[in-house]
Amino acid sequence: MCRSSQNAVTREGIVTGDDTMRTTAIITLVAALGAMPAVAQVGRGTPFSFGGDLGLFAPFESGSSSSFTARATADLYWWSPTGMRFALGWANPTLGDKPFDAGADITYLSASVIRPFSAGGLHPYGQAGVGLYHLSGDGSGTELGLTFGAGLELPLGWEHLLLTPELSAHVVSGDGPRFSLALTVGLHTRPR
């Protein structure tokens, strides 16, 4: 197919890669928000945990460099042992090639399904969900994205405190960094 035909087909409504990801993120976000009325009726016995993470955020884009990242989370285990993780995060990577590179603040708010597993003495978990990613700087704007990752819950000896190393991926639509990895270590409370 020639280039002009490809552009014509795209303009006529054939779903492109960004459109597919955007559609998937919107459907998942609508489904999560649709569950909110049921969530609002949850009793006081719902296990929950809170936490904070610090680490490195690495965008996979030409000329980009990694930065520190910070994240706060709240996990609610409505369907124990499966729950929802709500996260607010920030990173400040350098984007672009020199001499046109620039720092950009990336702030995101995500909602993910989280599922802990037991494997002997280890307590791994996985999470996947959708988020809104806001990029401040030269290419500012807000885009939908997907997030997924895995980590470990390591008891620290205190009754309700866990050390949680985690590797997570962020796939964002639009002109910002499209794929980034975050390696974080955090302190979280044990669900109770």
Backbone hydrogen bonds, N-H to C=O, Kabsch-Sander energy under -0.5 kcal/mol:
donor,donor_aa,acceptor,acceptor_aa,energy
6,Q,2,C,-2.2
7,N,3,R,-2.3
8,A,4,S,-2.1
9,V,5,S,-2.6
10,T,6,Q,-2.5
11,R,7,N,-2.4
12,E,8,A,-1.4
13,G,10,T,-1.3
14,I,9,V,-1.6
20,T,16,T,-2.3
21,M,17,G,-2.1
22,R,18,D,-2.8
23,T,19,D,-2.6
24,T,20,T,-2.5
25,A,21,M,-2.7
26,I,22,R,-2.5
27,I,23,T,-2.5
28,T,24,T,-2.3
29,L,25,A,-2.6
30,V,26,I,-2.7
31,A,27,I,-2.3
32,A,28,T,-2.3
33,L,29,L,-2.6
34,G,30,V,-2.4
35,A,31,A,-1.0
35,A,32,A,-0.5
36,M,33,L,-1.3
38,A,35,A,-0.5
39,V,35,A,-1.9
40,A,36,M,-2.5
41,Q,37,P,-0.6
41,Q,38,A,-0.8
42,V,39,V,-1.8
46,T,43,G,-1.1
49,S,75,D,-2.2
51,G,73,T,-1.9
52,G,187,L,-2.0
53,D,71,R,-2.8
54,L,185,V,-2.2
55,G,69,T,-1.8
56,L,183,L,-2.4
57,F,67,S,-3.2
58,A,181,L,-3.4
60,F,179,F,-3.3
61,E,59,P,-1.1
64,S,61,E,-2.3
65,S,94,T,-2.3
67,S,57,F,-2.1
69,T,55,G,-2.1
70,A,90,W,-2.1
71,R,53,D,-2.0
72,A,88,L,-2.5
73,T,51,G,-2.4
74,A,86,F,-2.1
75,D,49,S,-3.0
76,L,84,M,-2.8
77,Y,47,P,-2.9
78,W,76,L,-1.2
79,W,82,T,-1.4
80,S,77,Y,-0.8
82,T,79,W,-2.1
83,G,114,I,-2.8
84,M,76,L,-2.9
85,R,112,S,-3.2
86,F,74,A,-2.8
86,F,84,M,-0.5
87,A,85,R,-0.5
87,A,110,S,-2.2
88,L,72,A,-2.3
89,G,108,Y,-2.6
90,W,70,A,-2.4
91,A,106,I,-2.0
92,N,68,F,-0.8
94,T,65,S,-0.8
95,L,93,P,-0.5
95,L,102,A,-3.0
96,G,62,S,-0.5
100,F,97,D,-1.6
102,A,95,L,-2.1
104,A,93,P,-2.2
105,D,136,S,-1.2
106,I,91,A,-3.1
106,I,104,A,-0.5
107,T,105,D,-0.5
107,T,134,H,-2.5
108,Y,89,G,-2.3
109,L,132,L,-2.0
110,S,87,A,-2.4
111,A,130,V,-2.7
112,S,85,R,-2.7
113,V,128,A,-3.0
114,I,83,G,-2.5
115,R,126,G,-2.7
117,F,124,P,-3.2
119,A,122,L,-2.2
122,L,119,A,-1.8
125,Y,151,G,-2.2
126,G,115,R,-1.9
127,Q,149,G,-2.3
128,A,113,V,-1.9
129,G,147,T,-3.0
130,V,111,A,-2.0
131,G,145,G,-2.2
132,L,109,L,-2.5
133,Y,143,E,-3.1
134,H,107,T,-3.5
134,H,132,L,-0.5
135,L,133,Y,-0.5
135,L,141,G,-2.9
136,S,105,D,-3.0
136,S,134,H,-0.6
140,S,137,G,-1.1
141,G,135,L,-1.8
143,E,133,Y,-2.7
145,G,131,G,-2.1
146,L,171,V,-2.9
147,T,129,G,-2.4
148,F,169,A,-1.8
149,G,127,Q,-2.5
150,A,167,L,-2.1
151,G,125,Y,-2.1
152,L,165,P,-1.9
153,E,123,H,-2.2
154,L,152,L,-0.6
154,L,163,L,-2.7
156,L,161,L,-1.8
157,G,158,W,-0.5
161,L,158,W,-1.0
162,L,188,H,-3.2
163,L,154,L,-3.0
164,T,186,G,-2.7
166,E,184,T,-2.7
167,L,150,A,-2.5
168,S,182,A,-2.7
169,A,148,F,-3.5
170,H,180,S,-2.8
171,V,146,L,-2.9
172,V,170,H,-0.5
172,V,178,R,-2.2
173,S,144,L,-2.4
180,S,170,H,-2.2
181,L,58,A,-2.2
182,A,168,S,-2.9
183,L,56,L,-2.3
184,T,166,E,-2.7
184,T,182,A,-0.6
185,V,54,L,-2.7
186,G,164,T,-0.8
187,L,52,G,-1.9
188,H,162,L,-2.3
189,T,50,F,-2.7
190,R,160,H,-2.1
192,R,48,F,-1.5
